[in-house]
Amino acid sequence: MDFGNTTDLDGARLERLFLRHTWPYRHARLTVRVRYSRRADFSGTCFYRDARIFVNLGRHLGYPYRFGTHIARSQSNRTHWWRETHRLVIADAYQLALFVYLHELYHYLVKAAGRNPRRKEAMCDRFAVRVLVDQYAARVQDASDQPVPRESWDFQDVHAFVAAAPKSVTLLDLVPVPRPRPIPVTIVGTRTGTRRPQV
């Protein structure tokens, strides 16, 4: 992964966080940039052709932070359809960056798996929310700040949907390889034509 960060967050920590949750999917072609947004609380963009993901975070946000998602099951009647807004409560900017990254990563995986990338916002949100809830104790609430039952939003196998996306060979593929610094070396040897002493 070609990773870059221009925010005040710890870039090494962000990169480790992203790589940890990219497994088991191949990431070598990905270029990821984390930066501050101009006005929005947060946003993200995925460019499939260039394998680029942009994560944009608002400088002004306070934490814990609560925002709406598309993870609720859609409902319909004879004339229209709708979806309740389930809100995710997260602890800090690292969790928000991870949510945006995972959402955009899923867009990328859908395309890499040969699926139609249109109208996948809800699946992208579910992919990201599962990680935040399971690994970081984020909370899902309804409009009245009441806990939402897991079965009301986690009802799809999002990994099965992108099973055809290329995988990494092992977990070690996600560990950045240290880049050794060149060290000047002087080679000392005998002069040409010098005879070795006889033993």
Buried (B, 14 or more C-beta within 10 A) or exposed (E): BEBEBEBEBEBEEBBBBBBBBBBBBBBEEBBBBBEEBEEEEBBBEBEEEEBBBBBBBBEEBEEEBEBEBBBBEEEEEEEEEEBBBBBBBBBBBBBBBBBBBBBBBBBBBBBBBEBEBEEBBBBBBBBBBBBBBEEBEBBBBBEEEEEBEEEBBBEBEBBEBBEEBEEBEEEEBBEEEEEEEEEEEEEEEEEEEEEEEEE
